[in-house]
């Protein structure tokens, strides 16, 4: 699938940014099937507009945050999404990464950065959907049984929270294992791990 296959939902509480982002996407021939300024509107649009990709602001003012919306987008709708935020501090970035986004954009953003992030995110999602099989045998160092379980769940797209619940481990334990998995494969993050182990 190419970017023309995207049906994008934009969830952003700032009306100016929401409008600018929609205009940018439309000007490049991409379909924006809905916009939302808060979580409730986002949930409604997910049901009615049937997007296949979400651009999601982390901070949506009052009500549920973008992090909470991301959990619904992932676990209920199984859609790829990228985060959009004004905050690039370590705590926000770490909280966002635990939700398993396909990308992360910091405001203010350049038009080309938005488009390239979309392209990479959609490409990684399509690679996962092809489901040609996960091959962990190329790891230069052997994985422990627990690391192999975690690596498979990471590649399948589960959030940190979901992995912890499934394996009955703490977030700190998961982070410890993930750090070792990335080090053993020589990759910097989940997207690179996906590219390495999918055949």
N, C-alpha and C positions, 0 to 999 in steps of 0.2 A: 504494500500500500504506500502511496505517496502522501505528502501533506494535504493534497486536495481531498483526501478521504476523511480528513479531520472534521468533526462536528464539535465545536468548542463551546464550553460553558465558562464564562468569566465571572468569578466571584470576587468582588472588590468593593469595599465600603466607600471609597472616595469617588464621587461621581465624575470628576474630571479625569482621573486615571482610568476609570472604567470605560468612559466614552472614548478616550484616546486609544486605549488598547483595542477596543472593538473596531475603531476606525482603521488602525494599523492592520489588523488581521484581515478585515474586509478588503482593504486596498491591495493586499497581496493575494487575493482570490481565495481566502480561507473562509469556511462557513462558521459563523458565530450563531449558535442555535438558541442562546439565552445569556442573560446577564442577571446577576443577583448582588444585592448590597449587604445581605446578612445570611446567617445560616438557614433560617426558615425559608427564605426565598430560594436558596441554593437547593434545599431538599425538594421543594416544589418543582424546580427546573430539572432536577435529576430525574424525577418521575415523568414529567410531561414532555420535556424537550428531547430526551433520550440522547444526550451528548455521548461522545466516545473519548473525550479528553477534557480535563478541567484545569484552568489556570486559577489558583486559589491564594487569596491574600491570607496571611497568618492571623493578622489582627483585624477583626471585623466589628470593633466597637463593643456594644453591649450584646449579651447573649452568648451562645456557643462560639468558640474561636475557630479559626481555620484549621487548627490541629484536630479539633473534634470533628469538623466536617470531613477532613481527610480520612479519618477512620471509617466513616460511613461510605465515602467514595470508594475506598479500598475494599472493605469487608462485604458491603452490600452490593455494590455495583461493579466491583472489580475493574475500575477504570484507571488509566494512567493519569497522573497530574503533576504539575509543577507548582512550587510555592513562589509567592510574590510577597516581598516584605520590605519595609523601611529599615528593619533592624538586621544588622549583620554581626551582632555580638556573639560570642562563643556559646552562651547559654541558649539563645534563640536558635542558632544554627544546629546545635546538638539536638534540641527538642524536635526541630523540623526533620533532621536526618533519621530520627528514630521512627518517623511515620512512613518511611519508604517512598519519598517523592522521586520522580524521574528527573527532577531538576530543581534549581533554586535561583531566583532572580532577585537582586537587590535594587530597590528604587533609589534614585532615578535610573532608569535603564535606557540603553540605546536600542533603537528599532532592530538593528541587525542582531543584537544579542538575544532579543526575544525570539526571533525567527530561528537562529542557530540552536538555541536551547530547545525549542519545539522540535526541530528536526532530529536532534540527538535523542531526545526523550521518546519520540514516536518510533524512531528506528530501534531503540532498545526494547520498547514494548513489543514491536513486531517480531523481534528475534525471540523473545520469550514465548510469544504465541505460536510460533512455528513448532515449538516443542520437539525439537529433533533429539532431545536427550541431554541430560547433564553428565558430563564426563569429568570426574574429579581426579582421574588418573595422571594428569599432566602436572600435578602439584610437585614441585621439586623436593619438598619434605613431606613425609607421610602425615596424614591427618589422623587425629584420634577419632574414636567412634563418635564422641560428642561433637567434635569439630565438623565431622562429615554431616551429621544430622543438621547442625546449625547452618552449614554452607548450603545445603539443599534448600532449606527453608528461606534463607536469604535470597537465593537465586529465584525461588518461586514467587518472591515478592511480598512475603509476610512482613508486617511491621514488627519492630522490636517487642512491643507489648504482646502481640499474638504469639511470637516465638517463645517468650518467657512463659506465657500461659500454657502453651502446648508442651513445653519441655519441663515445666515446673522448676524454673530457675529464676534467679533475681536479675534485675537489669545490670547490676555490676558484674555478675558472673557472665552474662551474655556479652557485655562489652569486652571483657577480658578475652573470651574466646574469639570474638570477631576480630579483635586486634591481631591475634595470632594467626587466624585464617588469612587475613589480608597480607600479613608479613610472609607467610609461607608461599602464597601465590605471587608475591611481589606486586600487588596491586594497591591502589590508593583508596578504593571504595567499591560499593556494590555494583555500580555500572560496569566498572572494569572487570570485576569478578564474573559478571554475567557474560561479558564478551569473551572471557577466557575459557569458561567451562561449557558453554553451549556449543554443540557440534551439529 
